[in-house]
Amino acid sequence: MFIKVDLYTFRQQFEAMNRGATFSYQGQALLFEYLEELEHCEEQTELDVIALCCDFAEDESRGVAHAYQIDTQGMDDNAVVEAVREYLEDQGALVGQTDRGSFVYRQH
């Protein structure tokens, strides 16, 4: 049995699982939109908040660069953002970028 999950319900499920702070408010919306797009291409999936928190992350550009050992030595902040964006796009991992500049991405 399936129920249609909207953004409000999606956010409620993160709170119910004590994972509300894992993604920013906008980060949750980006992840929700990404998953909805995937569902249009694939079959319906079960909402598993814990699995989503393991598979996806949100971090600032320098945090992503450090986690994936992207060489940013000598780069200014704008160049780091572009290097991280390019890396995540090349890996097929980019979900989106928030207005604050953090990246939502699939971890690997």
Secondary structure, 3 states (H helix, E strand, C coil): CCCCCCHHHHHHHHHHCCCCCCCCHHHHHHHHHHHHHHHHHCCCCCCCHHHHHHHEEEECHHHHHHHCCCCCCCCCHHHHHHHHHHHHHHCCCEEEECCCCCEEEECC
